[in-house]
Amino acid sequence: MRIILANPRGFCAGVNMAIESLERALELFGTPLYVYHEIVHNRHVVDRFRKRGVVFVDGIEEIPEGANVLYSAHGVAPAIREASTERRLRAIDATCPLVTKVHLEAVRFAREGYTILLIGHEGHDEVLGTLGEAPENIRLVQDVAEVEALDLPAHAKVAYLTQTTLSVDDAEVIIAALRKRFPYIVGPSRDDICYATQNRQEAVKDLVPEADLILVLGSQNSSNSLRLAELAHSHGKPAYLIDGLNELKEHWFNGKETVLITAGASAPEEVVQECVSYLQERYGATVESRTIREEHVSFPLPRELRLATS
């Protein structure tokens, strides 16, 4: 067996920043420490922090007044910030700067009188936060059918934004449908889909022709991880999204000579290496690391933590 390790894979700059923020907050404030939503969408990461006393909540009302709360990498709506203030919570904002960029674009387009069409997945934490920036001005569209069903005239003043973790190819299809329906539609000056999502998809797209099977390390609620598995499937290859070694099935590897392994932007590298080690021991697999694009992006810790440590 041959293993191709896709690069880039795993943690992106936003995830690194969010996890480091939670580590630093634990050092500074101890427990109980609350996080609004999962810090990132990965079971291993969440479980590790939960064992250290971090409490993950889906409602601000679950947090005692005056406590410490950290906002996840996916961002929050203004109403959540207001509720935090009312409860006198010490808030640490670990929102990924690329998500903040989308929030600011939503505010700007709403202020300028646009109807905003947000391309994304209903119920995703990031989408909920973006919708909350201008709820009267934003409509969610998830596919071309929903574009066609919009009750807006062709000359309507419309703008589009996208969730940062979408499939690049899928988003382009929906954007093309929007441009066809609304010739005067405007969008962000730069693509909203984050660099890490694009790079991990590009690596899979480039390497999947060489593989007989693709393993994507990541959790089922991780949008960017799901997109990697879908991308591999779209090229006619069997692909499995797994949280870790315990989910591997022996029969997957029957007759398979080349396995491509990648990881979503919130999946820790240790789960990748556990799978690699297992395949080396079980099948005598050789490992080849292939880098499609270099990444040198980093984000600073939230202002609240920088001030606390200065």
Secondary structure, 3 states (H helix, E strand, C coil): CEEEEEECCCCCHHHHHHHHHHHHHHHHHCCCEEEECCCCCCHHHHHHHHHCCEEEECCHHHCCCCCEEEECCCCCCHHHHHHHHHCCCEEEECCCHHHHHHHHHHHHHHHCCCEEEEECCCCCHHHHHHHCCCCCCEEEECCHHHHHCCCCCCCCCEEEEECCCCCHHHHHHHHHHHHHHCCCCECCCCCCCCHHHHHHHHHHHHHHHHCCEEEEECCCCCHHHHHHHHHHHHCCCCEEEECCHHHCCHHHHCCCCEEEEEECCCCCHHHHHHHHHHHHHHHCCEEEEEECCCCCCCCCCCHHHHHHHC
